[in-house]
Amino acid sequence: MVLHFRTAVDHFKGGGSVQEAINNAVHRAKCECLDIRFNIIEGHILEVTIENTGGQTLDMSKIEKTPGFGLKNMKRRILDSNGEFSIVSIDGGARLRFTCPLSPVQA
């Protein structure tokens, strides 16, 4: 058995969640450091953690009030793929974590 990564890849290609998070960290938060970690949990769940530091601390009270759709669409795409999404403010930035299932297929 091999893992089919189509759902995960959808989060990386143009307009995907990882690309959106990197764009937000660089252009909005003006981060100095970007740490991206990928982990496969129990062989069937992709976990992505993106942490940006050295820039503007994320103001959590503004997320739902922001007129843009970046974070809202990112969250919707992840939840629509049966994943989980969280974002927290940290000193000088933010930590975003999401998971998405990887479907096993026969080789």
FILOTOR-646863 format. One record per residue: residue in three letters; x, y, z of N, C-alpha, C in turn. Coordinates in steps of 0.1 Angstrom, whole numbers, padded with zeros to 4 digits, always signed. Example, Ala and Ser with C-alpha at 12.3 -4.5 7.8 and 13.67 -1.06 7.14 Angstrom:
// residues 2
ALA+0132-0057+0078+0123-0045+0078+0132-0033+0078
SER+0128-0022+0071+0137-0011+0071+0129+0000+0079
***
This chain:
// residues 107
MET+0008-0012+0000+0000+0000+0000+0009+0012+0000
VAL+0005+0023-0008+0012+0036-0008+0002+0046-0004
LEU+0007+0058+0000-0002+0069+0003-0004+0078-0009
HIS-0017+0081-0010-0021+0090-0021-0021+0105-0015
PHE-0013+0113-0021-0011+0127-0015-0019+0138-0022
ARG-0029+0134-0030-0036+0144-0038-0042+0155-0029
THR-0049+0151-0018-0055+0161-0009-0044+0170-0003
ALA-0033+0164+0001-0022+0172+0007-0016+0182-0003
VAL-0014+0177-0015-0008+0185-0026-0017+0197-0029
ASP-0030+0196-0028-0039+0207-0030-0036+0219-0021
HIS-0031+0216-0009-0028+0226+0001-0014+0233-0002
PHE-0007+0228-0012+0006+0234-0015+0007+0241-0028
LYS-0001+0238-0038-0001+0244-0051-0006+0258-0051
GLY-0006+0265-0062-0011+0279-0063-0023+0281-0055
GLY-0023+0291-0046-0035+0294-0038-0037+0285-0027
GLY-0028+0276-0025-0030+0266-0014-0027+0272+0000
SER-0029+0264+0010-0028+0268+0024-0014+0272+0028
VAL-0004+0264+0024+0010+0266+0027+0014+0279+0020
GLN+0011+0280+0007+0015+0292+0000+0009+0305+0006
GLU-0004+0304+0010-0011+0315+0016-0004+0319+0029
ALA-0001+0309+0037+0005+0312+0050+0019+0319+0049
ILE+0027+0314+0039+0040+0320+0037+0038+0334+0032
ASN+0029+0336+0023+0026+0350+0018+0022+0359+0029
ASN+0013+0355+0038+0009+0363+0049+0021+0366+0058
ALA+0029+0356+0061+0040+0358+0071+0050+0369+0065
VAL+0053+0367+0052+0063+0376+0046+0058+0390+0043
HIS+0046+0391+0037+0041+0404+0033+0033+0411+0043
ARG+0026+0404+0052+0018+0411+0062+0024+0413+0075
ALA+0030+0402+0080+0037+0402+0093+0051+0407+0093
LYS+0057+0407+0080+0071+0412+0079+0080+0404+0087
CYS+0078+0390+0087+0086+0382+0096+0101+0381+0092
GLU+0109+0378+0101+0123+0377+0099+0127+0362+0098
CYS+0119+0353+0104+0122+0339+0104+0109+0331+0102
LEU+0110+0321+0093+0098+0313+0090+0102+0298+0092
ASP+0095+0292+0101+0098+0277+0104+0086+0269+0099
ILE+0089+0260+0089+0078+0252+0084+0082+0237+0087
ARG+0073+0230+0093+0075+0216+0097+0064+0207+0091
PHE+0068+0196+0086+0058+0186+0080+0060+0173+0088
ASN+0049+0167+0092+0049+0155+0099+0038+0146+0094
ILE+0041+0133+0093+0030+0124+0090+0027+0116+0102
ILE+0015+0117+0107+0010+0111+0119+0003+0098+0116
GLU+0008+0087+0123+0002+0074+0122+0000+0069+0107
GLY+0009+0074+0098+0009+0070+0085-0002+0075+0076
HIS-0012+0083+0081-0023+0087+0073-0028+0101+0075
ILE-0021+0109+0083-0025+0123+0085-0012+0132+0083
LEU-0014+0142+0074-0003+0151+0072-0005+0163+0082
GLU+0005+0166+0090+0004+0178+0099+0014+0188+0094
VAL+0010+0200+0092+0019+0211+0088+0018+0222+0099
THR+0030+0226+0103+0031+0237+0113+0040+0248+0107
ILE+0035+0260+0107+0042+0271+0101+0042+0282+0112
GLU+0054+0286+0116+0056+0296+0126+0064+0307+0121
ASN+0059+0319+0122+0067+0331+0118+0070+0339+0130
THR+0083+0344+0131+0087+0353+0142+0095+0364+0137
GLY+0098+0374+0146+0106+0385+0142+0099+0396+0135
GLY+0085+0395+0135+0077+0405+0127+0067+0410+0136
GLN+0055+0413+0131+0044+0418+0138+0036+0407+0145
THR+0033+0409+0158+0025+0399+0165+0011+0399+0160
LEU+0005+0387+0157-0008+0386+0152-0018+0391+0162
ASP-0027+0400+0158-0038+0405+0166-0050+0396+0164
MET-0052+0386+0173-0063+0376+0171-0077+0383+0170
SER-0079+0395+0176-0092+0401+0176-0095+0406+0162
LYS-0085+0408+0153-0088+0414+0140-0090+0403+0129
ILE-0088+0390+0132-0089+0380+0122-0103+0379+0116
GLU-0113+0378+0124-0127+0377+0119-0132+0390+0113
LYS-0126+0402+0117-0130+0415+0113-0123+0419+0100
THR-0113+0412+0096-0105+0416+0084-0113+0414+0072
PRO-0113+0424+0063-0121+0423+0051-0116+0412+0041
GLY-0103+0409+0042-0097+0399+0033-0102+0385+0036
PHE-0099+0376+0026-0105+0363+0027-0094+0352+0029
GLY-0081+0356+0030-0070+0347+0030-0071+0336+0041
LEU-0071+0340+0054-0072+0331+0065-0085+0323+0065
LYS-0096+0330+0062-0109+0324+0061-0110+0313+0051
ASN-0105+0316+0039-0105+0306+0028-0095+0294+0031
MET-0084+0297+0038-0075+0287+0041-0081+0277+0051
LYS-0088+0283+0061-0095+0275+0071-0106+0266+0064
ARG-0114+0273+0056-0124+0266+0049-0119+0254+0040
ARG-0108+0256+0033-0103+0246+0024-0098+0234+0033
ILE-0092+0237+0044-0087+0226+0053-0098+0219+0059
LEU-0108+0226+0064-0120+0219+0070-0128+0211+0060
ASP-0128+0216+0048-0135+0209+0037-0128+0196+0033
SER-0115+0195+0036-0108+0183+0033-0107+0174+0045
ASN-0116+0176+0055-0117+0168+0067-0105+0170+0076
GLY-0099+0182+0075-0087+0184+0084-0090+0193+0096
GLU-0080+0197+0102-0081+0206+0114-0073+0218+0112
PHE-0077+0229+0117-0070+0242+0115-0069+0250+0128
SER-0057+0255+0131-0056+0264+0143-0046+0275+0140
ILE-0048+0286+0146-0038+0297+0145-0038+0304+0159
VAL-0025+0306+0164-0024+0313+0176-0013+0324+0175
SER-0015+0335+0183-0006+0346+0183+0006+0342+0192
ILE+0018+0345+0187+0030+0343+0195+0038+0356+0195
ASP+0047+0358+0204+0055+0370+0204+0062+0373+0190
GLY+0059+0384+0184+0065+0387+0171+0060+0379+0159
GLY+0048+0373+0160+0043+0365+0149+0031+0357+0152
ALA+0031+0345+0146+0019+0336+0147+0024+0322+0145
ARG+0016+0312+0150+0018+0298+0147+0005+0292+0141
LEU+0006+0287+0129-0005+0281+0122-0002+0266+0121
ARG-0012+0258+0124-0011+0244+0124-0024+0238+0117
PHE-0021+0229+0107-0033+0223+0101-0029+0208+0098
THR-0040+0200+0097-0038+0186+0094-0048+0183+0082
CYS-0044+0173+0074-0053+0168+0064-0051+0153+0062
PRO-0061+0146+0060-0060+0131+0058-0053+0128+0045
LEU-0045+0117+0046-0039+0111+0034-0046+0098+0031
SER-0051+0096+0019-0059+0084+0016-0050+0073+0011
PRO-0050+0061+0017-0043+0050+0012-0049+0045-0001
VAL-0041+0041-0010-0046+0035-0023-0036+0023-0026
GLN-0041+0014-0033-0033+0002-0037-0024+0006-0048
ALA-0011+0002-0048-0001+0005-0058-0003-0003-0070
***
